[in-house]
Amino acid sequence: MPALRLRAELNRIRVLLLTNRDSDNVGDQIIEASVISLLKTVAANLDLDEDSFEISSRAAGIISKKYMKTGDESLLKSARKAISKADILVFGGAPLFNYRYQTFYRRTIRTVELAQEYGVPTLFSSIGVEPYSDDDHRSQALKQALNLPVVKQIITRDDLPSVAKYVAGTQISTGLVADPAVFADKVFENIVGQSESNPKGSKSTIGLVVTRAGIFADNGIDFSEDDQRQFWLGVIELLRERQYGYRLFTTGHFTDEIFLDSLVREHGVPAKNVRFTVNSPDELIEELRACDAVIAYRLHASITSFALGVPSVGLSWNFKVPEFYKEIGYADRAISSDNWSPRHVVAVMENALANGVTKDSSYLYSVYKSLFDGVKDILTPDGEAVPYSLNEVYDALPRYPMTSLPEYRAKVQRKLRRSYDFYANKSIQWRPSIQDGLILRIGRRIKRALSNSIR
């Protein structure tokens, strides 16, 4: 490819990494940091120094929503510039194929089309995949884009059979691998947990990770906002009876925080047991490290807990939750909605707490090996480099340096803008008597985090 040959002459390889880095879900930010660290390790493994391997990390939604609405080609200027300058395009660890109740797949399609236009080889690394459909035109449109010659590798963290159907008849490399966040214990090694001790007389601290009210209906589960509220209150009651400490928090979604605020305001959950806002990877890592076990709706709370060696129980609201627990050898720790009773969930948590976490090294290694193979096949297909061992990967992984003050402010400002957009559109229906107050209170908390963010 002309662009790649030119850059090779200039001794510089440019990787455009697309993740959900701008998502309120801090789990996506943990993925971004982990993929960057893994890519830098691949570069070292291929004997490329830092000056010759440049990673530009952008949001996976590099194609703007406004373009998707209008089709105005002038709105692609920024995306075209970023993609045309790249030697490799890597989609890292995001749910890029989602089409059932999201429209992200359309942006993925247009991004791949631009990569094809500029001849930029494209890798999908450890992505989330929704089930393939022969009958759904959206799935078929995605398949058409994924079959473009520029796509070299599609590696998933959950639905390999669907990936196989998407690429049937092509030479595209596929595989099932771990999520990049399984390396969070190493990447975020410098981020310590909360220092506060367990309440006097308590056995352990259990993290309780709530989610937004509408997520169940979106996934065809008959479980209302009040059902979730009563579930958590029942869990808290059992934990108190059994002398556990507990912490309530989210993975950073603004709408999750709205639910958490209502739980505290309306039912008297002590504020000392709650972290109302999570705005950076550092803050989520701190919360999870402070827990002895975790009960979570959000998948990346479970994945990051696993990485940190903290046993977790996953409350399954879509197929990806049980798939993850199956892959790590703890299928019994994923609980379907039929069994979301506080007593059953706490019993499963206690069993997980007693048995801890054991990691399969081959599972952890899979995401690095596939990324190494994908990059090597593009840059040096005939080269003699062999992938590092897992221990060598551990040693080589650059550590996350903690979120800087400017970065933290930027994250909070983006979150505020999204919360304002939510408020303006009122895309989720709440009871009119409390909706506005809830949103404004959460907004004030986010602003407080911004004003107090001097580290």
Residue pairs with C-beta under 8 A, 6 or more apart in sequence:
1 119
1 120
1 121
2 119
3 84
3 86
3 87
3 118
3 119
3 120
4 87
4 121
4 378
7 13
7 14
7 87
11 51
11 52
12 51
12 52
12 53
12 54
13 43
13 48
13 52
13 53
13 54
13 87
13 88
13 379
14 54
14 56
14 85
14 86
14 87
14 88
15 39
15 53
15 54
15 55
15 56
15 86
15 87
15 88
15 89
15 90
16 56
16 58
16 82
16 83
16 85
16 86
16 88
16 89
16 90
16 120
17 32
17 35
17 36
17 39
17 55
17 56
17 57
17 58
17 90
17 92
18 58
18 59
18 60
18 62
18 89
18 90
18 91
18 92
18 94
18 111
19 28
19 31
19 32
19 35
19 57
19 59
19 60
19 91
19 92
19 93
19 94
20 28
20 31
20 32
20 59
20 60
20 93
20 94
20 95
21 28
21 29
21 32
21 57
21 58
21 59
21 60
22 59
22 61
22 414
23 29
24 252
24 253
24 254
24 415
24 418
25 251
25 252
25 253
25 298
25 300
26 251
26 252
26 278
26 279
26 280
26 281
26 283
26 284
26 300
27 181
27 251
27 252
27 284
27 298
27 299
27 300
27 301
27 303
27 304
28 93
28 94
28 300
29 252
29 280
29 281
29 411
30 181
30 184
30 187
30 188
30 281
30 284
30 285
30 300
30 304
31 92
31 93
31 94
31 179
31 180
31 181
31 300
32 57
32 92
32 93
33 187
33 188
33 281
33 400
34 93
34 180
34 181
34 183
34 184
34 187
35 90
35 92
35 93
35 125
35 126
35 180
36 55
36 57
36 398
37 183
37 186
37 187
37 397
37 398
37 399
37 400
38 180
38 183
38 367
38 368
38 371
38 393
38 397
39 55
39 90
39 371
39 375
40 50
40 53
40 55
40 397
40 398
41 368
41 388
41 393
41 396
41 397
41 398
42 368
42 371
42 372
42 375
42 376
43 49
43 50
43 53
43 375
44 396
45 372
45 385
45 387
45 388
45 396
46 372
46 375
46 376
46 379
46 380
46 383
46 385
47 385
56 82
56 85
56 86
58 82
60 91
60 94
60 96
60 104
60 107
60 108
60 111
61 104
61 107
62 78
62 79
62 82
62 83
62 107
62 111
63 76
63 79
63 107
63 110
63 111
64 75
64 78
64 79
66 72
66 75
67 75
67 76
67 110
68 103
68 106
68 107
68 110
76 110
76 114
79 111
79 114
80 114
80 118
83 89
83 111
83 114
83 115
83 118
83 120
84 118
84 120
86 118
86 120
87 120
87 121
87 378
87 379
88 120
88 121
88 122
88 123
88 375
88 378
88 379
89 111
89 115
89 120
89 121
89 122
89 123
90 122
90 123
90 125
90 371
91 108
91 111
91 122
91 123
91 124
91 125
91 127
92 125
92 126
92 127
92 180
93 125
93 126
93 127
93 128
93 157
93 179
93 180
93 181
94 127
94 128
95 102
95 104
95 127
95 128
95 129
95 130
96 104
96 105
96 108
96 124
96 127
96 128
97 104
97 105
97 108
97 127
97 128
97 129
97 130
97 142
97 162
97 166
98 104
98 105
98 128
98 130
99 105
99 130
99 136
99 138
99 139
99 142
100 130
101 218
105 138
105 141
105 142
106 138
106 141
108 142
108 145
109 141
109 142
109 144
109 145
112 122
112 145
112 146
112 148
112 150
112 151
113 145
113 148
115 121
115 122
115 148
115 150
116 148
116 149
116 150
119 150
120 150
121 150
121 152
121 378
122 150
122 151
122 152
123 152
123 153
123 155
123 371
123 374
123 375
123 378
124 151
124 153
124 154
124 155
124 156
125 153
125 155
125 180
125 367
125 370
125 371
125 374
126 155
126 156
126 157
126 177
126 178
126 179
126 180
126 367
126 370
127 154
127 155
127 156
127 157
128 156
128 157
128 158
128 320
129 156
129 158
129 159
129 162
129 163
129 166
130 159
130 162
131 159
131 162
131 319
132 139
132 143
132 159
132 161
132 162
132 163
132 165
132 166
133 139
133 140
134 140
142 166
143 165
143 166
146 154
146 166
146 167
146 172
147 166
147 167
147 169
147 170
147 172
151 167
151 170
151 172
152 172
152 173
152 374
152 377
152 378
153 172
153 173
153 174
153 370
153 373
153 374
153 377
154 163
154 166
154 167
154 172
154 173
154 174
155 173
155 174
155 175
155 176
155 177
155 367
155 370
155 371
155 374
156 162
156 163
156 174
156 175
156 176
156 177
157 176
157 177
157 178
157 179
157 324
157 367
158 176
158 319
158 320
158 323
158 324
159 319
159 323
160 174
160 175
160 176
163 174
164 174
167 174
173 373
173 374
173 377
175 366
175 370
176 327
176 366
177 366
177 367
177 369
177 370
178 327
178 363
178 364
178 366
178 367
179 300
179 303
179 324
179 367
180 367
181 300
181 303
181 304
181 307
182 303
182 306
182 307
182 359
182 363
182 364
182 367
183 307
183 364
183 367
183 368
183 393
183 397
184 285
184 303
184 304
184 307
184 308
185 307
185 308
185 309
186 394
186 397
186 399
187 397
187 398
187 399
187 400
188 281
188 282
188 285
188 399
188 400
189 399
190 399
190 400
190 401
190 402
191 281
191 282
191 285
191 286
191 289
191 400
191 402
192 286
192 289
193 285
193 286
193 287
193 288
193 289
193 290
194 286
194 287
194 289
194 290
196 290
198 204
198 205
198 245
199 245
201 243
202 243
202 244
202 245
203 242
203 243
203 244
204 244
204 245
204 292
204 293
204 353
205 244
205 245
205 246
205 247
205 290
205 291
205 292
206 239
206 244
206 245
206 246
206 247
206 291
206 292
206 293
206 294
206 295
206 349
207 246
207 247
207 249
207 287
207 288
207 290
207 291
207 293
207 294
207 295
207 296
207 301
207 305
207 310
208 232
208 235
208 236
208 246
208 247
208 248
208 249
208 294
208 295
208 296
209 249
209 250
209 251
209 294
209 295
209 296
209 297
209 298
209 301
210 228
210 232
210 248
210 249
210 250
210 256
210 259
210 260
210 263
210 297
211 228
211 250
211 253
211 256
211 259
211 297
211 298
211 317
212 253
212 255
212 256
212 258
212 259
212 428
213 224
213 225
213 228
213 255
213 258
213 259
213 428
213 430
214 255
214 428
215 297
215 317
216 222
216 223
216 224
216 228
216 317
216 337
219 317
219 318
221 317
221 337
223 337
223 340
225 259
228 259
229 259
229 262
229 263
229 266
229 267
231 340
231 341
231 342
231 345
232 248
232 263
233 263
233 267
233 269
234 341
234 342
234 343
235 295
235 342
235 345
235 346
236 246
236 269
237 342
238 342
238 343
238 346
239 245
239 246
239 346
240 246
242 346
242 350
245 273
246 273
247 273
247 274
247 275
247 287
247 290
247 291
248 260
248 263
248 264
248 269
248 273
248 274
248 275
249 260
249 274
249 275
249 278
249 284
249 287
250 256
250 257
250 260
250 278
250 298
251 278
251 284
251 298
251 300
251 301
252 277
252 278
252 279
252 284
252 415
253 298
254 415
254 418
254 419
254 422
254 442
254 446
255 422
255 428
256 298
257 276
257 277
257 442
257 445
258 430
258 438
258 439
258 442
260 274
260 276
261 276
261 438
261 441
261 442
262 434
262 438
263 269
264 271
264 274
264 276
265 438
265 441
275 283
275 287
276 442
276 445
277 442
277 445
277 446
277 449
278 284
278 287
279 408
279 411
279 412
279 415
279 446
279 449
280 403
280 407
280 408
280 411
281 400
281 403
282 402
282 403
284 301
284 304
285 304
285 308
288 294
288 301
288 304
288 305
288 308
288 310
289 308
289 310
291 305
291 310
292 310
292 353
293 310
293 311
293 312
293 313
293 349
293 352
293 353
294 301
294 302
294 305
294 310
294 311
294 312
294 313
295 312
295 313
295 315
295 345
295 346
295 349
296 302
296 305
296 312
296 313
296 314
296 315
297 314
297 315
297 317
299 314
299 320
299 321
299 324
301 312
302 312
302 314
302 321
302 324
302 325
303 324
305 311
305 312
306 312
306 328
306 357
306 359
309 356
309 357
309 359
310 357
311 333
311 349
311 352
311 353
311 355
311 356
311 357
312 333
312 352
313 333
313 334
313 335
313 345
313 348
313 349
313 352
314 321
314 322
314 324
314 325
314 333
314 334
314 335
315 321
315 335
315 337
315 340
315 345
316 322
316 334
316 335
316 336
316 337
317 337
321 334
322 331
322 334
322 336
324 334
325 331
325 332
325 333
325 334
326 334
327 363
328 359
328 360
328 363
329 358
329 360
330 352
332 348
332 351
333 348
333 352
335 344
335 345
335 348
339 345
361 390
364 390
365 390
365 393
368 387
368 388
368 390
368 393
369 387
372 387
372 388
373 387
376 383
376 385
388 396
402 455
403 411
405 453
405 454
405 455
408 453
408 455
409 450
409 453
412 446
412 449
412 450
412 453
413 450
415 446
416 443
416 446
416 447
416 450
419 439
419 442
419 443
419 446
420 443
422 428
422 439
423 436
423 439
423 443
426 435
430 438
